[in-house]
Amino acid sequence: MEKLFLLVAVTMAASVSYETTGKCSPLSAAYAIESPEFRLIHFESDFEIRLYEEISWMSALVHGTSFQNSTKQGFHRLYQYLHGANRNSTHFLMTKPVLTTVIPSSRGSPPSYIVRYYLPVEYKSPPPPSAELNLQLDRWKGHCIAVRKFGGYAMDENVEKEKDGLVSSLGKRLKRVMQGVENRDYNYSIAQYNASKHPTGRLNEVWMDVSGFAAKGCPV
């Protein structure tokens, strides 16, 4: 059975440029924040499919009780890494998104969460974190992601609903992507691009890994 890994991405309404090649990247600006580049593969009114190249993350595993609390706990550890708690005392610039993967509970155990910081592309071999932070380097291979946008804050109360909305859209238009899915217990993630102090102009996205999507450039 093909596994679908769901990613819920909360993205800032940042300016991006769609070049003639279909490649997307942040617009050059004095205070631009680096994000993973992608290529637009397929577009519908309520979702799109993007091809992301290899991405590196520094990750913090949290055994928490909610998405919001676990994101705060995990990012606190990542924040220390960004501000020098690593072997070389390197200080990193902030990037986006901050991604929180939700691993549903099983057999009565509480859910787990993985909070991730996107590493700038210049750091091919980032310095190891301080041992007490208990962080892990994750490297994702290139893959396609289905994306659904929504506004406001990503909260414990609404991310599941938005994830279900993307699943429904894919089931109606791209049924082959959803073949083999028999339950709703997907791993999914919340990627946040806005600080909580910015209540307006927020743009959120639900991401779903659809690497099996039959489109040019998408890994099978």
KANOR-V647632 format. One record per helix or strand. SS is the DSSP state (H for helix, E for strand). FROM is the first residue (numbers start at 1). LEN is the number of residues. If there is no record, write none. Layout:
# KANOR-V647632
ss = (SS,SS)
from = (FROM,FROM)
len = (LEN,LEN)
This chain:
# KANOR-V647632
ss = (E,E,E,E,E,E,H,E,E,E,E,E,E,H,E,E,H,H,E,E)
from = (6,16,23,38,48,55,67,83,86,91,98,112,129,131,135,143,159,175,188,202)
len = (7,3,4,6,5,8,16,1,1,1,6,7,1,3,6,9,15,4,5,8)
